[in-house]
Amino acid sequence: MRVHNFAAGPAALPLEVLERAQSELTDFNGLGMSVMEISHRSKDFVAVASESEALLRELLGVPEGYTVLFLQGGATGQFAAIPMNLTASGASADYLNTGSWSKKAIAEAGKYVQVNVLADEKASNYSTTPAAESISVSPGAAYLHYTANETIGGVEFGYVPETGDVPLVADFSSTIMSRPIDVSKFGLIYAGAQKNLGPSGITVVIVRDDLVGTARPETPSVLDYAAMGGADSMLNTPPTFGWYLLGLNLEWIRDNGGLTGMAERNERKARTLYDAIDTLDFYSNPVEPGSRSWMNVPFLLANADLDKEFLAQADAAGLTNLAGHRSVGGMRASIYNATSQESVEALVDFLKEFERTHA
Ligand SMILES: *Cc1c(COP(=O)(O)O)cnc(C)c1O
């Protein structure tokens, strides 16, 4: 039996993807070996890697002039890799602070660059995004970094910041592939895979070519965009199984309408859940409506003493991983691409029933 899984990451994967991987697990391509047991430089694996890269480029509409990398070290590794690759010693960079992941990115970048925090949403307790017109890049900033979707706070940008000639850098870990984006507006997009792309252990970096080859000399090669290479020129052993599964997941996205299909599906799921939270008296979502995430929906019960019972009953009803992040408490339903409308409706039915019996 498969549960309704609302995990924030590692998160639910489509059943079709898991079943396909299962069917190929012990004998990939008729080789008599699994994809995990072959060389990353073998013709069969290089085909897996380059087909995944091509499909990612196609689905996301990555223009010419961008390099796509599949790395290790997570989004957290990129918090350091970005300043190391994009700046020289003594440089400064602009950051927007919209919550927990922005803060971590800022703290790590501070080891390498002078960080200007252009906007900090502290006054709203990180329930808002800054007004688009309030953002103006600092003179001399090497880039502007923002977190497109705050996975813990459930705050998502409804616009792409304007930075003129200054490269725009964005953490898309929890929103990549959830809807179409205009990649040409960005200097660099990065995302840990375990929310919307595949399993944990692999990280996608999409970087404009003029930002490749400028790393500080002391940058570790595994974090240096120029050294790492793409599908056909890997520096070292990549996470082969994760790369393979990411490719299967991209095929599932393609077969389900691509990013337009994902956007329709995700918009509908989010509307269903926010409508229920707003309509029912017993639940509330703290995020300003214009900044609400399609992917992560935090909510509070009117009586926090019932949190434990809520989670226990939800679990018993097959609705799992609804506890909010340990830093904020409350509840959170993560409803990434792989979560179905049916799962969201099962959650809404449960919210109604819990309110009826406990309010
Ligand atoms: C999960 C997450 C991260 C951290 O990813 P790791 O792969 O664990 O390093 C960073 N940023 C955002 C927005 C996330 O959701």
The ligand as a MOL file (V3000), in Angstrom:
LIG
                    3D

  0  0  0     0  0            999 V3000
M  V30 BEGIN CTAB
M  V30 COUNTS 15 15 0 0 0
M  V30 BEGIN ATOM
M  V30 1 C 16.3670 21.4110 0.7710 0
M  V30 2 C 16.8520 22.7620 0.4150 0
M  V30 3 C 18.2070 23.1090 0.5030 0
M  V30 4 C 19.2610 22.1650 1.0370 0
M  V30 5 O 19.4900 21.1470 0.1560 0
M  V30 6 P 20.6230 20.0440 0.4440 0
M  V30 7 O 20.5570 19.2370 -0.7990 0
M  V30 8 O 20.1920 19.3100 1.6760 0
M  V30 9 O 21.8980 20.7550 0.6290 0
M  V30 10 C 18.5860 24.3770 0.1180 0
M  V30 11 N 17.6770 25.2620 -0.3530 0
M  V30 12 C 16.3740 24.9670 -0.4320 0
M  V30 13 C 15.4110 25.9910 -0.9430 0
M  V30 14 C 15.9170 23.7020 -0.0590 0
M  V30 15 O 14.6090 23.4020 -0.1570 0
M  V30 END ATOM
M  V30 BEGIN BOND
M  V30 1 1 1 2
M  V30 2 1 2 3
M  V30 3 2 2 14
M  V30 4 1 3 4
M  V30 5 2 3 10
M  V30 6 1 4 5
M  V30 7 1 5 6
M  V30 8 2 6 7
M  V30 9 1 6 8
M  V30 10 1 6 9
M  V30 11 1 10 11
M  V30 12 2 11 12
M  V30 13 1 12 13
M  V30 14 1 12 14
M  V30 15 1 14 15
M  V30 END BOND
M  V30 END CTAB
M  END
